[in-house]
């Protein structure tokens, strides 16, 4: 077996891994964009697809975050016309996510955008979970997808080669007992497990702890009379937050004060994804399904106000800046690298009554990372302007959609037969090293290696 890493070998963005099925045929597992410092290191003139497409028979998508699918349009531009396999939910969500990515990164021409999305949809091959499917290739390989618990439609990918060896790509693994989503499903066995390590060297807060902190922030927002800004990814994190906020408000329903607190979702993309999530309720976990059966609406509750048009967005920003009235605002982008959250930060970050709550990974080099490191008042460049930040900054690690070290170890332990070898990807060298040490301690018979030790993006080509 041979795997070539075209991204996420020593970082957490740009996931793209080429698995060779034999000497002439291969498949790509994901084709994602680099973000933050990892993108900056490439330079503006760097070609997005800098590897040869000869022999690439198919792409297998683990899930629809942009760092896993963002280079797919570039792959199509380069002439790739093979099948793109993914779960049913990912096939529903992918065109929504890539429409924005194409408009921001390739072209704003609506006809070209529609043409690219049309080509993408012609190549999509949705597959059911827990069923083996033959890859359209002369290499006679099979694939099977199972839930990864990261976002709706996220998948653990198993590849069975014709020589009976099996390679498993974890994709991004979610935490166990994540709202809305079923738990990650571990494979039966693997000769090689290629596993993410984003939080491989740390543990998250428990769900009960994070919910209590979120509840406290809601109350503080009312008491302070200011806004709480939550930068959140449109897919996954936004839905999880709304689910938890609805739960808090449901139990505080007798409190008239909390009933007046508006929960504002200001993201057209997140609104569209919410509707798809509700369409795909059959994929929700049992807890969420029971709430729906009781007549509750975890993603569309009474206090939720959705802002779609830019005109209404700007009017709300101006109103909050002028009145200082309390509100919870959830807006993209999750790393404050663009989107409507920027206007809220420009208008409200200087107000000491404002709270900024980070609930996910902030890549180095992004505004989100710089703000998340602030421990008191200071200055930050927001939209190319140096601004005073007096807002209180909070981080809730328990809302990460990525498994922490205990859950990553649990994913391995739940395999029927332990893997012969584990290769760690999608993590900083420090995170990979921390997880490797823990895995070696728990499973001394497994050979563990770090993709970060194999070289940089251009040179990684590790034979297994």
Secondary structure, 3 states (H helix, E strand, C coil): CEEEECCCCCCCCCCCEEEECCCCCEEEECCCCCCCHHHHHHCCCCCCCCCCCCCEEEEECCCCCHHHHCCHHHHHHCCCCCEEEEEHHHHHHHHHHHHHHHHHHCCCCHHHHHHHHHHHHHHEEEECECCCEECCCCCCCEEEEEECCCCCCCEEEEEECCCCCEEEECCCCCCCCCCCCCCCCCCCCCCEEEEECCECCCCCCCHHHHHHHHHHHHHHHHHHCCEEEEECCCCCHHHHHHHHHHHHHHHCCCCHHHHCCCEEEECHHHHHHHHHHHHCHHHCCHHHHHHHHCCCCCCCCCCEEECCCHHHHHHHHHHHHHHCCCEEEEECCCCCCCCCHHHHHHHHCCCCCCEEEECCCCCCCCHHHHHHCCCCCEEEEECCEEEEECCEEEECHHHCCCCEHHHHHHHHHCCCCCCCEEEEECCCHHHHHHHHHHHHHHCCCCEEEEHHHCCCCCCCCEEC
